């Protein structure tokens, strides 16, 4: 488990609408619409659209945020504040390349 993330549930199905159906665990009933969900490696996997079903056994409809949604079926999802670190962008402060000048006077 990744620090700062709590387990929410598991993806059980990919609906015809293109959304995931997620079976929520006991701690999953407190998620809200618009919340971003992560997989076990910390990648953004989906965004909660709505919760459905009875209170005793809730499900969530989740919009996939991955390239291949079918491969994520069976994946456990987590919720929380996961800080994404941007890669360090190195800037080239060296001298610019000088190209040979062509004189038209010769």
C-alpha positions as CSV (number, residue, x, y, z in Angstrom):
1,X,0.0,0.0,0.0
2,X,1.2,3.5,-0.8
3,X,1.4,6.0,2.1
4,X,-1.3,8.6,2.2
5,X,-3.8,6.5,0.2
6,X,-6.6,4.4,1.6
7,X,-8.1,1.4,-0.2
8,X,-11.5,2.1,-1.8
9,X,-12.4,-1.0,-3.8
10,X,-11.8,-3.1,-6.9
11,X,-12.7,-2.7,-10.6
12,X,-15.1,-5.5,-11.5
13,X,-16.4,-4.5,-14.9
14,X,-16.0,-2.2,-17.9
15,X,-19.5,-1.0,-18.9
16,X,-20.6,-0.4,-22.5
17,X,-20.6,3.3,-21.7
18,X,-16.8,3.1,-21.2
19,X,-16.9,3.5,-17.4
20,X,-15.6,1.2,-14.8
21,X,-17.9,-0.4,-12.2
22,X,-16.1,-0.5,-8.9
23,X,-17.2,-2.6,-6.0
24,X,-16.5,-0.4,-3.0
25,X,-15.0,-1.8,0.3
26,X,-16.1,-0.8,3.8
27,X,-14.0,2.4,3.6
28,X,-15.1,3.2,0.1
29,X,-18.6,4.5,1.0
30,X,-17.1,7.9,1.8
31,X,-15.8,8.8,-1.6
32,X,-17.3,11.8,-3.5
33,X,-18.1,12.6,-7.1
34,X,-15.1,14.1,-8.8
35,X,-12.5,12.3,-6.7
36,X,-9.4,10.9,-8.4
37,X,-8.6,7.2,-7.8
38,X,-5.1,5.7,-8.0
39,X,-3.9,2.1,-8.6
40,X,-1.4,0.3,-6.4
41,X,1.6,1.9,-8.1
42,X,0.2,5.5,-7.7
43,X,-0.9,6.1,-11.2
44,X,-4.2,8.0,-11.8
45,X,-6.6,5.4,-12.9
46,X,-10.1,7.0,-12.8
47,X,-12.4,9.8,-11.7
48,X,-15.5,9.0,-9.7
49,X,-18.7,10.1,-11.5
50,X,-21.3,8.7,-9.1
51,X,-22.0,6.1,-6.5
52,X,-24.8,3.6,-7.2
53,X,-26.5,0.7,-5.4
54,X,-27.6,0.2,-1.9
55,X,-25.8,1.6,1.1
56,X,-25.0,-1.9,2.4
57,X,-23.2,-2.8,-0.8
58,X,-22.3,0.3,-2.8
59,X,-20.7,0.6,-6.2
60,X,-19.2,3.5,-8.0
61,X,-19.2,4.5,-11.7
62,X,-15.7,5.7,-12.6
63,X,-14.5,7.4,-15.7
64,X,-11.2,5.8,-16.8
65,X,-8.1,7.9,-17.1
66,X,-5.8,5.3,-18.6
67,X,-5.0,4.4,-22.2
68,X,-6.2,0.7,-22.1
69,X,-9.2,0.5,-19.7
70,X,-9.7,-3.3,-20.2
71,X,-6.3,-4.1,-18.7
72,X,-7.2,-2.4,-15.4
73,X,-10.1,-4.8,-14.6
74,X,-9.4,-6.5,-11.3
75,X,-7.2,-3.7,-10.1
76,X,-7.5,-2.4,-6.5
77,X,-8.1,1.3,-6.3
78,X,-7.0,3.8,-3.7
79,X,-8.1,7.3,-2.7
80,X,-6.3,10.1,-1.0
81,X,-3.9,12.9,-1.5
82,X,-1.1,11.5,-3.6
83,X,1.5,14.1,-4.5
84,X,2.8,13.7,-8.1
85,X,6.3,15.0,-8.5
86,X,7.0,16.7,-11.7
87,X,10.3,15.6,-13.4
88,X,13.1,18.1,-13.0
89,X,13.4,20.1,-16.2
90,X,17.0,20.9,-16.9
91,X,17.6,24.1,-18.8
92,X,20.6,24.6,-21.1
93,X,22.3,27.8,-19.9
94,X,25.3,27.2,-22.1
95,X,26.3,29.3,-25.0
96,X,24.2,29.1,-28.1
97,X,25.6,27.4,-31.1
98,X,27.1,29.8,-33.6
99,X,26.4,29.0,-37.2
100,X,28.9,30.1,-39.9
101,X,27.8,33.3,-41.4
102,X,27.6,33.5,-45.2
103,X,28.8,36.8,-46.6
104,X,27.2,37.9,-49.8
105,X,29.9,40.5,-50.4
106,X,32.6,38.0,-51.5
